[in-house]
């Protein structure tokens, strides 16, 4: 192979690899597999903010966890304590959690 063909091939392969890497980072599984939760955290925050704003606009209560209690904030600003909850910190290792596991939570 001549030098110019070799250089062109190397540039082609480099471009191809860059494109593949860009495609990989556009997939959600890339962020899950590489423990890069920033995108997922940002999406969760945005979804929560939108849901809260929508509930307030519709005059619906917003329910959330605060200081060991499940609380419901009414449209008029009153806060009602619904249920006290014992916080339990469990690590992924303790759960033996793996990607794709389904966790059922009892009420």
C-alpha positions in Angstrom: 0.0 0.0 0.0 1.4 3.4 -0.8 1.9 6.0 1.8 -1.0 8.2 0.7 -3.4 5.3 0.6 -2.2 4.2 4.1 -2.7 7.7 5.5 -6.1 7.9 3.9 -7.0 4.5 5.4 -5.8 5.6 8.8 -7.8 8.8 8.7 -10.9 6.8 7.5 -10.5 4.4 10.5 -10.0 7.2 12.9 -13.1 9.0 11.6 -15.0 5.7 11.8 -14.0 5.1 15.4 -14.9 8.7 16.4 -18.3 8.2 14.9 -18.8 4.9 16.7 -17.8 6.5 20.0 -20.2 9.3 19.4 -23.0 6.8 18.6 -22.2 4.9 21.8 -22.5 8.0 24.0 -25.9 8.8 22.5 -27.3 5.5 23.9 -28.7 5.4 27.4 -27.0 2.0 28.1 -23.6 3.7 27.7 -24.3 5.9 30.7 -25.7 3.0 32.7 -22.8 0.7 31.9 -20.1 3.3 32.7 -21.6 4.5 36.0 -22.0 8.0 34.5 -25.3 9.0 36.2 -25.1 12.7 35.5 -27.4 12.5 32.5 -29.9 10.2 34.4 -29.8 12.5 37.4 -30.4 15.6 35.3 -33.3 13.8 33.5 -34.8 12.8 36.8 -34.6 16.3 38.3 -36.2 17.8 35.2 -39.0 15.2 35.2 -39.6 15.9 39.0 -39.6 19.7 38.5 -42.0 19.4 35.6 -44.4 17.1 37.6 -44.4 19.5 40.6 -45.0 22.5 38.4 -47.8 20.7 36.6 -49.5 19.6 39.8 -49.3 23.1 41.2 -50.8 24.5 38.0 -53.7 22.0 38.2 -54.3 22.7 41.9 -53.2 19.2 42.9 -51.2 18.2 46.0 -47.5 17.3 45.7 -46.3 14.3 47.8 -42.7 13.9 48.8 -40.3 12.6 51.5 -39.1 15.0 54.1 -37.4 14.5 57.5 -38.4 10.9 57.8 -42.0 11.5 56.8 -44.1 11.2 53.6 -45.7 14.6 53.4 -48.4 16.0 51.1 -48.2 19.7 50.3 -51.6 21.0 49.5 -52.2 23.7 46.8 -52.9 26.3 49.5 -49.5 25.6 51.0 -50.6 23.4 54.0 -48.3 20.5 54.7 -49.9 17.2 55.9 -47.7 14.4 57.3 -49.0 11.2 55.8 -46.8 8.5 57.3 -43.5 8.3 59.2 -41.0 6.2 57.4 -37.9 4.5 58.8 -35.0 5.2 56.5 -33.0 2.1 55.6 -29.8 2.5 53.8 -29.0 -0.6 51.7 -26.1 -0.8 49.3 -26.2 -2.5 45.9 -23.8 -5.1 47.3 -26.2 -6.0 50.1 -29.0 -6.3 47.6 -26.8 -8.3 45.2 -28.3 -6.1 42.6 -27.3 -6.5 39.0 -28.3 -4.7 35.8 -31.8 -5.5 34.9 -32.9 -6.7 38.3 -36.6 -6.1 39.2 -37.1 -4.8 42.8 -40.6 -5.2 44.3 -41.4 -2.8 47.2 -44.2 -3.6 49.6 -46.5 -0.9 50.8 
